[in-house]
Amino acid sequence: MTSRMVTDWQLSALQWCSTPEPAENLARLRALLALLPRHPHHLVVLPECALIFGGPEGWQQGFSEPLGQGPWQRELSALACEFQLYLLLGSFPTLSTDPARFSASSLLFAPDGSLLADYQKLHLFDVEVADSTGSYRESDSTMAGEKVTLADCQGLKLGLTICYDVRFPSLMQQLAAQGMQVLAVPSAFTRVTGAAHWHSLLRARAIETQCFVVAPNQTGVHANGRETFGHSLIIDPYGRVLADAGVEPGWISSRIDLNELTAVRQAMPLWQHNRFNCELTP
Ligand SMILES: O=C(O)CNC(=O)[C@H](CS)NC(=O)CCC(=O)C(=O)O
């Protein structure tokens, strides 16, 4: 029912340089949450691998939990309750059907602490980059997901993707076809590819789908020498950058009005004009 839909939301993205030790990252997370503006309808998004990043090869595997169970997921659920917000844990290793590899799961906790949605990263970063790491082979440790996932936070339709997924616009087009309003892209984008592509990719996805985009990124030099780009972003459905976190650890936050989606889409009805749609939004 349109009249009862919540349209006034606060969107936040947190950014820091995650370490291989979950307890350290949890402490940082708690400290940042305490600084955020308060809002009754607040969605907070954390970077990819926010709780465990930059360990030796295979480090994350040892922390894998069954989906919806385990001590680290309980900690996140408790924080969502304590701060009364929707908390999207960019990604966390969960058990997969392959005992040697985990799923990179994005986990959405509701203010009542329940696990509202989960998404397993579809596109894995097996890529050569001209940086000190050089060769990234995510599929050695991670099993790719199979499902496109749109979550519902009290009527706000949230598209779940992770990092490298941002390079595959067909995924966002599918999410848009399902009614997406806000696209989440929790990331650990490298410094080199970030400098070349990060802002352009995210603004393009916002402009094409006419959605808000919230994209928290890791920042700095991590324990294993990996360098990430920072510049967490919040973007509006016309492609304007509402907030850019720069490279320091911290947070960005924007109050958004979902009615803006209607205005942008009415003025420029891309969905109706598109000659390549296979299905129409209900
Ligand atoms: O492996 C881990 O520990 C956590 N996962 C990541 O850091 C992932 C896979 S290596 N990073 C990316 O997808 C970066 C994508 C990117 O930088 C680009 O698309 O340019």
The ligand as a MOL file (V3000), in Angstrom:
LIG
                    3D

  0  0  0     0  0            999 V3000
M  V30 BEGIN CTAB
M  V30 COUNTS 20 19 0 0 0
M  V30 BEGIN ATOM
M  V30 1 O 39.5910 -12.5210 -1.0690 0
M  V30 2 C 39.2270 -11.9210 -0.0510 0
M  V30 3 O 39.8170 -12.0100 1.0420 0
M  V30 4 C 38.0540 -11.0400 -0.1310 0
M  V30 5 N 37.5970 -10.7930 -1.4290 0
M  V30 6 C 38.0670 -9.7990 -2.1830 0
M  V30 7 O 38.9260 -9.0180 -1.8010 0
M  V30 8 C 37.5030 -9.7140 -3.5350 0
M  V30 9 C 37.9850 -10.8930 -4.2840 0
M  V30 10 S 39.7520 -11.0670 -4.3160 0
M  V30 11 N 37.8710 -8.4970 -4.1840 0
M  V30 12 C 37.2580 -8.0620 -5.2920 0
M  V30 13 O 36.2720 -8.6210 -5.7660 0
M  V30 14 C 37.8710 -6.7990 -5.8910 0
M  V30 15 C 37.2660 -6.4000 -7.2040 0
M  V30 16 C 38.0220 -5.3020 -7.8240 0
M  V30 17 O 38.9060 -4.6980 -7.2490 0
M  V30 18 C 37.7010 -4.9300 -9.2190 0
M  V30 19 O 36.6750 -5.3880 -9.7620 0
M  V30 20 O 38.4760 -4.1560 -9.7760 0
M  V30 END ATOM
M  V30 BEGIN BOND
M  V30 1 2 1 2
M  V30 2 1 2 3
M  V30 3 1 2 4
M  V30 4 1 4 5
M  V30 5 1 5 6
M  V30 6 2 6 7
M  V30 7 1 6 8
M  V30 8 1 8 9
M  V30 9 1 8 11
M  V30 10 1 9 10
M  V30 11 1 11 12
M  V30 12 2 12 13
M  V30 13 1 12 14
M  V30 14 1 14 15
M  V30 15 1 15 16
M  V30 16 2 16 17
M  V30 17 1 16 18
M  V30 18 2 18 19
M  V30 19 1 18 20
M  V30 END BOND
M  V30 END CTAB
M  END
